[in-house]
Amino acid sequence: MQGNDHLQITQEGPVLSCVLNRPDRLNAFSEEMITGLTRAVKQADRSDSIKAITISGAGRSFSAGGDVKEMGQATATDVYDHLGYLNELILTMKECSKPIIAIVHGFAAGAGWNLVLACDQILAAKESQFVLSFAQVGLVSDGGGSYFLTKKLGPYKAKELLFNAKPISALQAMELGLVNKVYEQSELEASAKEYVAKIALGPGRAISMMKKLVNQSETADLASILEQERITQTVMVSTEDHQEGVSAFVEKRKPAFTGQ
């Protein structure tokens, strides 16, 4: 699996690491970066050897989102086409069966924060900050921000963050339920690696179905989710991972899941 000049991709065991790589522009989005990340997520979704995906940023920050220096030169057609690529990425991430974990340091701003919100888990350095900066440049949120924040916080708090365009800290984001774990900057890399490894070594098929059910619950009613859980569980009881989990529990040992 190959990256490009704006996206570093490496696989370490069952984890695919995707690093946004425009540090001189605070990892502002480019077409090359976005399409490369979309392609990487799609390929990882089809790979039996990859159990989890991480997205992080090179240099001083996770991502500044849209490239402000290029915004004043972009035509309406340019913006429409660019957001088409971004929308494909966000939908690909939500539909991917593998868990995607954001590892955030520095700033996650604008669509950069919305990319984080499209992930399944969010780990952040204590010093990191999050801001929806669209109002500062006379734009609306893109990359799904209007959707994710409203689903997670309700319309009033979502509008507050969008209208005011003020940064919030990682600890504030965690209090709002927008970040899972906060670490000291010096501990972020090692702690995130340990956190992701536990997910990657878990029961892959079960985790995949959990992601699907939770995502479906955002639009489905209770009766539909109950039935989907019923159908899914009927399949899961026959998996090798379930049998291994039960055996490990009885034998008082750690399970060795294979994702089968």
N, C-alpha and C positions, 0 to 999 in steps of 0.2 A: 504494500500500500504506500503510495508516494504522496508527498506534500508538494509545496511549491515555495517560491520566494517569500510569500506572505503567510505561510502556514507550515509549521513543523509537525510531522507525524512520526511517532515511534510506537512500537509495541513492546511492552514489558510483560512477559507472561500472558495472562488473560486480559490485560488492561491496554486499551488503545489511548495514547496520549496525543491530544491535538492542542498545539500551542499557537495562538495568534501571534504573528511575527512581523509587525511593523513598529518596532519600539520607538523609532524616531518620530512617528506620528501617533504615539500612544495607542498603537494597534487599532487605529481608525479603520473601519471596514473598507475593503476594496472588492471589486467583482471577483478577482482572483482568490481572495481569502474566502469569500462566502461560498462560491461554487466549489472550491476545494474542500471546504468543511462539509458541504452537502454530500459530495461524492464520498468522503471518508465515512460519514455516518451510514450511508446506504451500504457501502461495502462491509462495514463492521456488522451491520444488521444481518448480513448473509453469511458471516464467518462463524464457524463452529468454535474456533479457537479464542474468539474475543467475547468476554463476558461483561465488560463494563467499558465506558468511554469517559475520558476526562477532557474538559476544555479549560485552558488557562491562558495567560498572556505573558509575553516576553517583556523584559525591561521593567519600567517603573509602575505600570498599571495593567489591569485586565484589558480594558478597551474604552476608548472615548466614543465609541459608536460611529455615527456618521462623520465623514471627513469635512469639518467646517470650512477648511481652506478651499475645498472644491465645490462647496454648496453654491456659492455666488455665481459660479460659471456653469452650473448644470441647467439644462433645459427641462421643461416639464416631461418630455419624452425620456430624457436621461433618468429622471427620478422614478418615473413609472417603471422603466425597465429594471433599474437597480432594486426597487422594492419587490419586483417579481422574483428576483433571485433570493432576496432575503426571506420573502414569504415561503418559498419552496424549502429553504433551510429550516425555518421554524416548524413547518408541518412535518418535514422529514424527521426532526428530532422528536416530536410528539408521537409519531407513528412508529418510531424505532422500537423494537422489542427489547433492546439492551438498555440498562440504566445509564443515564448520562449525568455526570457530576461536574458542576462548575467549581473551580478553585480560584478564588478572587483575591487580588491584592491591589493596592492603590485605588484608582477610580474605576467604577463601572458606571458609565454615563450614557444617557440617551438609549439608543438601540443596543448599546453594549450591556446595559442593565437588563433590557428586555431579552437579550440572548441568554443571560443568566437565568431569568425567570422561566425560560422555556426548558431548562434542565430539570432533572428529577430530584436532585439534591444539590444544596449550595453550601460550600465551605468557604470561610472568609478569614482573612487576617484581621486582627483587632483594629488595626489602623486604617483599614479600607473604608471607602465611602461610596455611597450609591446616590445617583441623582438622575432624575428625568429632566434633562436640560432643554427640552424642545421649546418651551415657552420663551426661553432667553433669546431664541433666534426666530421667533414668530412661526413656529411649526407645530403640528400635532404629533402625538406619539405614533411611531410605526414599529414594526417588528412584534406586534401583539401586545404591547404594553397596556393598551386600553382594556384588553380582554383579561390578561393575567392579573393585573392589579384589582380589577373589579371583582373577579372570581375569588381572590384571596382576601381582600380587605373590605369589599363592599363599595358602593359608588361614592360615598362621602369622603372616605379617606383616600380613595383613588384620585378623586378630583383635587383634593388638597395637595397631594404629591405632584400632580400634573400642573396645576395652576401656579403653584409657588416656585417650582423648580429649585428647591433648596436641598442640598445634600443631607443625607442622614448617615449615621455611623453604622458600622457592622453590628454593634450591640443593639442599636435602635431597630435595625432591620430584623434582627433575631427576635426581639420583643414583639414585632409585628407578625412574626411567623414567615418572614421572607428569607431567612437564612437558617440553616440547620445547626451549624457548628461555627464557633469563633475561636481562633487560635492566635497566640502571639505570632508576629511576623516571622521570627526566627524559628518557630516550630511548625509553620504552615505546611511546608513541603513534606516533612517526615510524617506529620500527623495525618495529612490528607492521603498520603500513600498508604498508611495503615488502615485508614477508614475505608478507602476504595477497595483495598485488597480483601477485606472482610465481605464486601458485597460481591466482588468477583468470584470469590470462593464459595459463595452461597448456592442454594438450589436455583440454578439459572432459569429453568422453565417456570418455576413457581414465581420468581421475581418478575419475569416477563409478563406473566398473567396478572400479577398484582398491579403492575404499571398500567396495563390495559384496562383493568376494572376501575381503578381510580380515575383514569382519564375519561372513561365512559360515564362515570358518575357525575361529571361536571354538567352533562346535558341530559342524562337519562333519569327516569323516575325510580323510586325505591323498588317497585315491583319488578321492573326490568333488570335492575342490578341483582336483586335476590335470585332471579331466574338464571342470570349469567353466572353468578357464583355457584349455583346448584349444578349447572352443566359443567363448568370448569372443574369443580371439585371432583365430579364423577370421573373425569379424565385423570386428574392429578393423583388419585389414590393408586393408580396402576403404574406410576412412574418409578424408576429406579431410585431417584432421589428421595421419594417418600419412604420407600422400604429401607434405604440407608439411614434416613433420619430416625425412624422407629427403632432400628437395630442399635444405632448409636446411643439413643436414649436409654434403652434397656440395659446396654452394656456399659453405660456411664462413661462414654468416650466422646470425643469430638467427631461429628460426621464428616465423611469425605465425599462431598457431593461432586457429581460429574456433569450435571446439567441434563441428564437423561431421565 
